[in-house]
Amino acid sequence: MMKIILAKEFESDTKNQMSKIFVDGFFQWLKFFTKDKTKLEKTFSHMFNLDNFYISVINDEIAGMAACSDGKTPSVILNKKEFKKNLGFFMGSFAYLRLRHEFEKKVYPFEINSGMGMVEFVATSQNYRGQGVATSIIKSIIELSNYKELVLEVADTNINAVKLYKKIGFCEFLRLKQKHSKISGVNYLIYMNYLKDKQ
């Protein structure tokens, strides 16, 4: 039985479980800093703002997660000391600066209006993929959040995610070509939105 709750309501090893899911879900990009998943999990376990995250719980463990924010309050807050402690001084400092810019100070290529919620960090545990976890979380965010419009960013190469969001009712409204596509493996960043009033 799956239930969707706010991460702050889960009382068992929340951030460590979320970090494992985060590292598994975004390893394609995180492996640049180290291929050691245990180090990465320790590096990121501190960062989650539990007020912003919705999680799926199955059998008393976290099966998936997604954040929803107003675009002003960060969903993750990075601690430089944790990065240096787990990745070493140089790589830790570099990773912190690189990811702080991407995560905490993210600049979207459009104006974030009041009533607009940003859906971020969607990821599913390897143990529960293909079971509708991400779908359930996104649908719960649509139902439970007070935002009139929900917006998310997805890589064009993440074909399964694009299909999932379209199936739920998200529509593409912007596509940005990426400069270093051969390095990142991403040709375009796609921005999709869901308008509650039009559904």
Phi, psi and omega per residue, in radians:
M1 nan 2.192 -3.120
M2 -1.718 2.391 3.003
K3 -2.305 2.569 3.130
I4 -1.910 2.164 3.130
I5 -2.395 2.941 2.988
L6 -1.265 2.477 -3.084
A7 -1.016 -0.572 -3.105
K8 -1.181 -0.235 3.135
E9 -1.577 -0.171 -3.134
F10 -1.551 2.331 -2.928
E11 -1.974 0.266 -3.049
S12 -2.267 1.755 2.993
D13 0.950 0.716 -2.953
T14 -1.010 -0.961 -3.010
K15 -1.189 -0.607 3.114
N16 -1.165 -0.726 3.094
Q17 -1.135 -0.726 3.132
M18 -1.132 -0.669 -3.129
S19 -1.129 -0.689 3.104
K20 -1.073 -0.769 3.121
I21 -1.147 -0.720 3.123
F22 -1.057 -0.824 -3.114
V23 -1.137 -0.754 3.096
D24 -1.075 -0.753 -3.058
G25 -1.246 -0.543 -3.048
F26 -2.073 0.368 -3.068
F27 -1.057 -0.548 3.127
Q28 -0.917 -0.633 -3.130
W29 -1.699 -0.592 -3.075
L30 -1.287 -0.414 -3.079
K31 -1.134 -0.236 3.054
F32 -1.045 -0.623 -3.077
F33 -1.408 -0.671 2.999
T34 -2.971 2.584 3.102
K35 -1.572 -0.002 3.132
D36 -1.451 1.815 -3.060
K37 -1.121 -0.584 3.131
T38 -1.107 -0.742 3.089
K39 -1.088 -0.745 3.138
L40 -1.115 -0.745 3.139
E41 -1.058 -0.722 3.102
K42 -1.176 -0.636 -3.129
T43 -1.097 -0.702 -2.987
F44 -1.732 -0.107 -3.009
S45 -1.139 -0.324 -3.104
H46 -1.458 -0.270 -2.714
M47 -1.568 -0.235 -2.943
F48 -1.358 2.252 3.015
N49 -1.499 1.716 -2.978
L50 -1.121 -0.330 3.087
D51 -1.152 -0.439 -3.054
N52 -1.674 -0.234 -3.000
F53 -1.735 2.387 2.933
Y54 -1.795 2.439 3.120
I55 -2.241 2.663 3.004
S56 -1.735 2.288 3.141
V57 -2.042 2.188 3.074
I58 -2.284 2.264 3.140
N59 0.898 0.747 3.096
D60 1.096 0.365 3.003
E61 -2.295 2.730 -3.100
I62 -1.351 2.150 -3.102
A63 -1.725 -0.371 -3.132
G64 -3.030 2.966 -3.084
M65 -2.710 2.797 2.981
A66 -2.810 2.521 3.098
A67 -1.756 2.702 3.011
C68 -2.449 2.100 -3.076
S69 -2.304 2.988 3.110
D70 -1.516 0.082 -3.129
G71 1.446 -0.070 3.115
K72 -1.976 -0.705 3.114
T73 -1.541 2.036 -3.071
P74 -1.125 2.476 3.069
S75 -1.378 -0.417 3.067
V76 -2.322 2.513 3.120
I77 -2.237 2.056 -2.989
L78 -1.586 2.477 3.111
N79 -1.962 2.017 -3.065
K80 -1.034 -0.641 -3.122
K81 -1.079 -0.681 3.134
E82 -1.147 -0.676 3.123
F83 -1.123 -0.809 -3.110
K84 -1.195 -0.640 -3.136
K85 -1.116 -0.683 -3.027
N86 -1.675 -0.456 -3.088
L87 -1.951 -0.053 -3.069
G88 1.603 2.831 -3.019
F89 -1.043 -0.913 -3.021
F90 -1.282 -0.917 -3.135
M91 -1.171 -0.640 3.110
G92 -1.098 -0.761 3.127
S93 -1.129 -0.756 -3.141
F94 -1.119 -0.834 -3.118
A95 -1.072 -0.714 3.138
Y96 -1.060 -0.855 -3.119
L97 -1.119 -0.739 -3.107
R98 -1.141 -0.828 -3.039
L99 -1.408 -0.496 3.078
R100 -1.085 -0.721 3.095
H101 -1.091 -0.727 -3.078
E102 -1.330 -0.671 -3.025
F103 -1.633 -0.970 -3.027
E104 -1.422 -0.628 -3.049
K105 -1.948 0.563 -3.064
K106 -1.051 2.306 3.090
V107 -1.897 2.072 3.106
Y108 -1.520 2.595 -3.085
P109 -1.451 0.588 3.095
F110 -2.788 2.876 -3.125
E111 -1.400 2.313 3.086
I112 -1.569 1.917 -3.099
N113 -1.529 2.839 3.024
S114 -1.146 2.497 -3.075
G115 1.559 0.033 -3.136
M116 -1.897 2.209 3.105
G117 -1.924 2.429 -3.125
M118 -1.755 2.074 3.111
V119 -1.587 2.176 -3.007
E120 -2.408 2.822 2.986
F121 0.944 0.810 3.091
V122 -1.352 2.145 -3.120
A123 -2.697 2.579 3.141
T124 -2.143 2.451 3.076
S125 -1.050 2.494 3.104
Q126 -0.992 -0.515 -3.103
N127 -1.273 -0.258 -3.019
Y128 -2.234 0.290 3.140
R129 -1.211 2.579 -3.140
G130 1.392 0.200 -3.118
Q131 -1.982 0.247 3.085
G132 1.371 0.339 -3.090
V133 -1.129 -0.929 -3.114
A134 -1.069 -0.722 3.114
T135 -1.009 -0.818 -3.118
S136 -1.098 -0.706 -3.134
I137 -1.150 -0.828 -3.118
I138 -1.090 -0.748 3.122
K139 -1.101 -0.637 3.110
S140 -1.179 -0.688 3.087
I141 -1.071 -0.756 3.109
I142 -1.035 -0.755 -3.062
E143 -1.317 -0.716 -2.977
L144 -1.611 -0.485 -3.106
S145 -1.335 2.772 -3.119
N146 -1.600 0.034 -3.085
Y147 -1.287 2.479 3.094
K148 -1.429 -0.470 -3.134
E149 -2.343 2.353 3.076
L150 -2.007 2.378 -3.084
V151 -2.227 2.472 3.062
L152 -2.459 2.815 3.122
E153 -2.035 2.373 3.137
V154 -2.522 2.521 3.098
A155 -1.283 2.466 -3.125
D156 -1.087 -0.454 -3.114
T157 -1.387 -0.207 3.090
N158 -1.526 1.242 -2.980
I159 -1.069 -0.706 -3.123
N160 -1.091 -0.709 3.132
A161 -1.162 -0.746 3.121
V162 -1.034 -0.776 3.115
K163 -1.085 -0.744 3.138
L164 -1.056 -0.833 -3.098
Y165 -1.143 -0.669 3.098
K166 -1.099 -0.725 -3.133
K167 -1.090 -0.654 3.127
I168 -1.229 -0.499 3.127
G169 2.216 0.116 3.069
F170 -1.332 2.544 3.126
C171 -2.178 2.443 3.096
E172 -1.226 2.344 3.082
F173 -2.217 -0.167 -3.139
L174 -2.746 2.500 3.120
R175 -2.401 2.138 -3.101
L176 -1.994 2.182 3.100
K177 -1.207 2.418 -3.130
Q178 -1.700 2.456 -3.052
K179 -1.226 -0.783 -3.017
H180 -1.871 0.962 -3.024
S181 -1.118 -0.548 -3.137
K182 -1.196 -0.574 3.135
I183 -1.383 -0.819 -3.037
S184 -1.432 -0.410 -3.064
G185 1.376 0.187 3.137
V186 -2.059 2.149 3.120
N187 -1.480 -0.764 -3.126
Y188 -2.405 2.586 2.883
L189 -1.687 2.214 -3.117
I190 -1.817 2.319 3.078
Y191 -1.915 2.238 -3.072
M192 -2.220 2.599 3.110
N193 -2.313 2.773 3.096
Y194 -2.238 2.078 -3.135
L195 -1.789 2.007 -3.065
K196 -1.074 -0.704 -3.059
D197 -1.177 -0.409 -3.068
K198 -1.630 -0.100 -3.092
Q199 -1.486 nan nan
